[in-house]
């Protein structure tokens, strides 16, 4: 057994949202708590979430909230019933962070500044007496066997060789997305060393690359109130309504990010993937045909490209003309029934072939992680090693965009911190 340098009651690895919450809760309940962070500043990834605005949580009810995590969401019921969105907003209000609820139930700080959220958490843990060490990466866990031969945590050894004891250790190291913020997969390595199964890591909430020149032509164009349907081997797999964005490489934006996990899994399975965009989801085929007939009748002398100004954003007009094969200069009264049918079909099914997903380092969230069956959802404690706890993105939990993932980090951190303090 290595020589011990310092003794604590709880050691938390990772000073992100889950780690800060866990450390603060442990200290609040009287535990001598050490929070170690490999980077030179706490909460680096939290400071850039929500494009720097920090989408703290979502205001939807718990059942709807959990549905956004898919089948694994059931794991969160215990944590959410003890500490959920209303509790989180009260918590931040007590720290001086006022919030506002926007479209889709998304909750942001009134200041629209993620630094305010992060700094309030750092001040809170400092005020509670948490010992914080930065630039202190963990080399490995120290695990012992008790008198019955069962594994239990004994502490951690840092990269500098110093070993620090604690009967409880919380791994809250995040995933592998945005590695520049410190999320480089350390938690998976540490969990695996303790015997935990790691569900294969892959990107979730990630942009998609598309074939051809269409997306680059539309770079910067944001579409609102459209429906995107993910097609896998030609069959509809999932559909989302809302906002999306064209980039120089393909597509992104909220509804694409939500669909991306299914796309990633299909691409890895060597399946054909496409995105079908319904540009007029409020109109069925018959209503849209009536609209087109009226437009071509009332504006018969105008050119096709001019008539399209009432239907499409400016950037989409030449793309529409090109993909439907209708000359942009053709007068409306000369548009044939077959051409109108092609236009109607394209407006309801503007299709892009997906060639690949962006690298996991650019993903907002990492899918995969510590297998949930090996963690007690009532406490966040490992079922394999007594005194070892998990919180946040290191677990095999990921949700849609909209504040869901941050709430999961805060809730599991809250529960892990309290549980570890009483270990």
Secondary structure, 3 states (H helix, E strand, C coil): CCCEEEECCEEEECCCHHHHHHHHHHHHCCCCEEEEECCCCCCCCHHHHHHHCCEEEECCCHHHHHHCCHHHHHHHHHHHHHCCHHHHHHHHHHCCCCEEECHHHEEEECCCCHHHHHHHHHHHHHHCCCEEEECCCEEEEEEEECCCCCEEEEEEEECCCCEEECCEEEECCCCCCCHHHCCCCHHHHHHHHCCCCEEEEEEECCCEEECCCHHHHCCCCEEEEEEEEEEECCEEEEEEEEEEEECCCEEECHHHHHHHHHHHHHHHCCCCEEEEEECCCCCCHHHHHHHHHHHHHHCCCCEHHHHHHHCCCHHHHHHHHHHHCCCCCCEHHHCCHHHHHHHHHHHHCEEEEEEEECCHHHCCEEEEEECHHHEECCCCEECCCECEEECHHHECCCCCCCCHHHHHHHHHHHHHHHHHHCC
